[in-house]
């Protein structure tokens, strides 16, 4: 693990100072945020294969890499911003004109998974499942229904859902909670493993990046949240303990 003294020495290099300034100005970031972003980009992309013991000498021999790293951070930020803007536009379009095929597929899978808990009647359950998977016209053919019969059956199912809304909401919430508990268990199993590995823990963070990034964002007084999710090995030890404690407390909260 890199020592704090080494990190301080790295930031004294003029090119590193320039890189920090580029990020601060371009992204309107604080100095600490800019430092974290610069370091993560530099150590993961520009000095990836350099042993920690040689990082300082490598930085002094290749100072321009800090500037290149800062420019990469800036470019990536605006690239991600553009992607999010396009995603937001697409979401608006989809809201007005329907869901994408990927969203439909995801929703269908989640809905089908909880159908047995919602509909005890096998015939009704199979009908709803077929509607989700194949749509109105195919369902009409499968069950030999007219438009009027199909509409009546859908209305009956809607009435049943309204009647049992509270129970259905509990089932859906439990399903969502269970998914989150499964993710937390993956982390806990690694934490408690005899063969615990920081590399494996980082792989889990990468696998569930959005979730763990959001979880870390709920923890007060984190010194460097960016390092915590992007470079577990060199993250502040206190930050690590806080995240691990949060993982355990969040699981307990969901199970109670």
C-alpha positions, 0 to 999 in steps of 0.5 A, spaced: 500 500 500 502 506 498 504 511 504 501 517 505 508 520 505 509 518 498 503 521 496 504 528 499 511 527 495 508 526 488 503 532 489 509 536 490 511 535 483 510 541 478 507 537 473 502 534 478 500 541 481 499 543 474 494 537 473 490 538 479 489 545 477 487 543 470 482 538 473 480 544 478 478 549 473 475 544 468 471 540 472 470 546 478 472 541 483 475 542 490 483 541 490 482 534 494 477 532 489 482 534 483 487 530 487 484 524 488 481 524 480 488 525 478 492 520 482 487 514 480 487 516 473 495 516 473 496 510 478 491 506 474 493 508 467 500 511 467 503 508 472 499 501 472 505 496 472 510 500 477 511 498 484 509 502 489 516 503 492 518 506 485 512 510 484 516 517 486 522 516 482 517 514 476 513 520 477 520 524 477 522 521 471 516 522 467 512 528 469 508 530 463 504 523 465 500 527 470 498 532 465 496 527 460 492 524 466 489 530 468 487 531 460 484 524 460 480 525 467 477 532 464 475 528 457 472 522 461 468 527 465 465 531 459 464 524 455 460 521 461 456 528 462 454 527 454 452 520 455 448 522 461 445 527 457 443 523 451 441 518 456 436 523 460 433 525 453 432 517 451 428 516 457 424 522 456 423 519 449 421 512 452 417 515 457 413 519 451 413 513 446 414 507 450 420 503 453 426 500 450 426 492 448 432 492 453 427 495 459 421 491 457 425 485 457 428 487 464 421 488 467 418 482 464 423 478 468 422 481 474 415 481 474 415 473 472 419 472 478 414 474 483 408 472 479 407 465 483 407 469 490 402 474 487 397 469 483 395 463 487 391 461 481 395 457 476 391 459 470 391 466 472 398 466 473 400 462 466 395 467 463 399 473 466 405 470 464 404 469 457 401 476 456 408 479 459 412 474 454 408 474 448 403 480 448 396 481 447 395 478 440 399 472 441 395 471 448 389 471 444 391 466 440 394 461 445 387 462 449 383 463 444 380 469 446 376 475 442 378 482 444 372 483 448 374 477 452 381 479 453 379 486 455 374 483 460 380 478 463 385 484 464 380 488 467 378 482 472 386 481 474 387 489 475 381 489 480 384 483 483 391 487 484 387 493 486 384 489 492 391 485 494 395 492 493 398 492 499 400 484 499 403 485 492 407 491 494 410 487 500 412 482 495 415 487 490 419 490 496 421 483 499 424 481 492 428 488 491 430 487 498 432 480 497 436 482 491 440 487 495 441 482 501 444 478 496 449 483 493 451 485 501 452 477 502 457 477 496 461 482 500 460 479 507 463 472 504 469 475 501 470 479 508 470 473 512 473 469 507 480 465 510 483 467 503 480 474 503 483 478 497 483 486 496 483 484 489 477 480 489 474 485 493 475 490 488 472 486 483 466 485 487 466 493 487 467 493 480 461 488 479 456 492 483 459 499 482 453 503 482 450 500 488 457 500 492 458 507 490 451 509 492 452 506 499 459 509 500 455 516 498 451 515 504 457 514 509 459 521 513 466 523 513 469 519 508 476 522 506 476 519 499 470 516 496 473 516 489 479 512 492 474 507 496 471 505 490 476 505 484 482 503 488 480 499 494 488 497 495 490 504 497 484 507 500 484 510 507 484 505 512 478 508 516 474 509 510 475 502 509 472 500 516 467 505 515 464 502 508 465 495 511 461 497 517 456 500 513 455 493 509 453 490 515 449 495 518 445 495 511 444 488 511 441 488 518 437 494 517 434 490 511 433 483 515 429 487 521 
